[in-house]
Amino acid sequence: MAAPIVIILLVEALIAAIRRTQEQDKKKHKVVLLSWSVPRTVVELYKYIGALVFSMSCVFFTTNALKKVVGSLRPHFIDVCNPDWSKVACKDSNGHQLYVGNFHCTGNVDQILEARRSFPSGHSSLAFGGMLFGVLYLQARLKWQEHKTAPMRELSHQQGAKGRLTEQLYWLVQAAVPLLQVMMLLLGLYVAATRVVEHFHHGRDVAAGMAIGAACAVFGSFFVIDMSGRQDGGHF
């Protein structure tokens, strides 16, 4: 979850810098809380980081609830279990294969319990959910909400060197958004893939974890808050 938070902090800092150099009516968007004027940047950070925390909480509780209810065995379960094979019957008296439900494990109890909680993958759900939220955030703040976050071109001639540098930085970051989004999605996919490569989860566990992460990220982005920008009016 650290990567999306860092991205939110950096982008909001950039937008705040643009707002300071270009906003004409500074009282227009003030938020008053208990007689204290809350800076617009603090409000935006609360909004987006709060939605991220909600999404990741949704991922965490959903994933762990399913682990306890559904579970399933990890690929390395037999090694952790270390069954007493003398007590495990794989065939009946007629030679037919039997489903083994009790492995008579002799290994560490805590490790055995953890090895029974393969479905869904917690690392996959948290990593992919966090990265997808970051992707949606970048798309929202620098694309969908460009009408209120981008520098106002009609005020460009009024800015000093610092203001022009900030404006150029904004357009540079906006141009890099697709690349950043692909990198974030690939990072989430990489974390999920390592769970299978390291034989800690089955493919279905990882797929389910990614689906949970994606669902919670989308819910947090469009139902907890509306990132689409359709309800926003005006600039900044």
N, C-alpha and C positions, 0 to 999 in steps of 0.2 A: 504493500500500500504506500510505501515511501515515494516511489517514482511519481505516481499521480499527484501526490501532495506537493512535491517539489515543482512539478509542472504548473499546478494551479497557482502556487505562490509566485513563480516567475512571471507567468502571463498576467496575473492581476497587478503585479508591480509595474509591468510595462504599460498596462492600460491606465493605471493610476498616474504614471508619469505623463502620459499623453493628456489625461484629464486636467492635470495641473497647468499644463501649458496652453490648453485650448478652451477649457470650459469658461463660458462667459458668465452664466448665472450660477454662482457657487452655492446659493441657498436653495436652488430649485430641487435638488435631489437629496437634501439633508434628511436624515432619519433621526427623530428625537425619541430617546428612551429615558424615562425618569428625569426629565429636564437636562439630559446630557445629549449633545449633538454627536451622533455616531457617524464617523467618516464613511463615505460610500464604499471605500475599499474594504473596510472591516465587514460591512454588510455583505458584500459579494463573497468574501472569504468564508464567512459563516454559512452562506447559502450553498456554495459549491463543495466546500470541505465537509459540511454537515451532510449533504446528499451522498458524498463518497463514504463517509462513516456509516450512514444508514445502509447503503448498498452492501458494504463489506460485512456489516452485522447480519444482514439478511443471508449473505453467503455462508457466514460462519455457523449460524444457528441451523440453517437448513441442512448444510452438509453434515454437521455433527448429529443432528436428529436422525438422518437417514443412516449414518454409520451405526448408530445404536439399534435402530429398528431393522434395517436390512442387513448391514454388515457384509458378509461374504469373505472368503479366505483370500489372503494375499498370495502371490506366486511363491513366496518363500515360507509358506506356513509350515510345511512338513519339516523343514530344517529347524524352525523355532520350536515346533511342537515336540520333536524327537519322540515319536510314538513308541509305545511298548508293543512291538509287533506280535508278541506271543498272545496278546489279548485282542488283536484285531483280526476279525474273520472277514476275508474278502469273497469267500464262496460258501454256499450252503452245502448240506450233505449230498445234494444231487449234482454238485459241481457248477451250479448257476452263480453268476456274479451277484454280489450283494452291494447295496449302497451303504457306505461306511459313514455313520453319523457321529460315532464316538471314537476318537482316535487314541484315547487313553494316553494323553500327553504326559511327558515327564520333564518338560522344559520349564523355564521361568514363567510363572503365572501371568505377570504383567505383560511380558512380551507375547505370550500366547493370546491374551485378550486383544492386544493391539493388532496382532496378525489376523484377527477375525473381523477387522473393520476396514476392509479394502474399498468398499463401495459407499459413496463415491470418493474420488480423490480430492482431499482438502487442499493440497498444494495447487492442483489444477484449477479448482473453483476460485480460490482467492487470487491467484496470479492472473488468470484470464479475465476475471471480473474486474479487477483493479485496472488492468491495461485497457480493457474495453471502455471503462468509464473515462479514462484519460483520453482515449480516442474521440469519444463523443464530446467531451469537454472542449478539446481543441477545435473540433468542427463547429461547435456552438458559438464559442466566444470569438473565433477569428473568421468564421464563414457566415453562419446563419445570423449572427448578431453584429455583423460588420457595420450595419447602418448606425450602431450606437457605440461601437468600440474603436472603429477606425479613426484616424486623424481627419479633421475637416479640411479639405483641400482649400476652401475659400479663406482659411485663416493661416495658411502656410506662409504667406508673405509677411505676416506679423510676428513670426517666431525668430528667435535668435539661433545661434549655432547649435545650442543644446537641444532646442525644440526640433530643429530639422534632423538632427542625429537620431532623436527618439522616434520621429516619424519614419525615417528610413529603416530603423531597426524593426519597427512594427511590420512594415511591408516585407522585409526579409524573413521574419518569423512566419508570417502568413504564407509566403511562398514555400516555406519548408514544411508546412503542416502535413501534406500527404506523405512525405518521407518520414516524418516523426511518427505518424499514425501507423505506417507499415512496420517500422522498427518496434513499436510498442506491441503490436499484434504478434509479431514474430517472437518477441521476448516471452509473451504469455504462452505461445505455442511451444517454445523451447522448454519452458518449465514443465509443461504438461508432458512433453515427449520424454524428458529425463525420468519421469516416474515409471514409464514403461521400459526404457532402456536399462534402468537400474533394477528391474524386476521387483519394484515395490508396489506396482499396480497393474491390473489388466487393462487392455485397451478400452473396454466398456466403462471401467471406473473413471478413466481420464475423460472420456467423451461426456459422461454424465456430469462430472465436475465442471467441465467447460460450459456445458449447457446451463447449469445452475448459476455459475458466475455471470454468464451473458444475460440471463433472465433478470437477475438482481440488479445488474448494472443498467439495463434498459429501464427497469421499473424505477430506479432511483433517479434516472436522468429525465424521464418524461412524465412520471406520475407524482413523485415526491416534489420535484421542481420541474418547471417546463423549460428545457434547454432550447426549444425550437426558436425562441425569440418572437413568436407570433403575438405574445401579449405585451411586448415591449414597444414603447412609443418614444420617439425623439432620439436625440443623440446623448450618449453616456447615461 
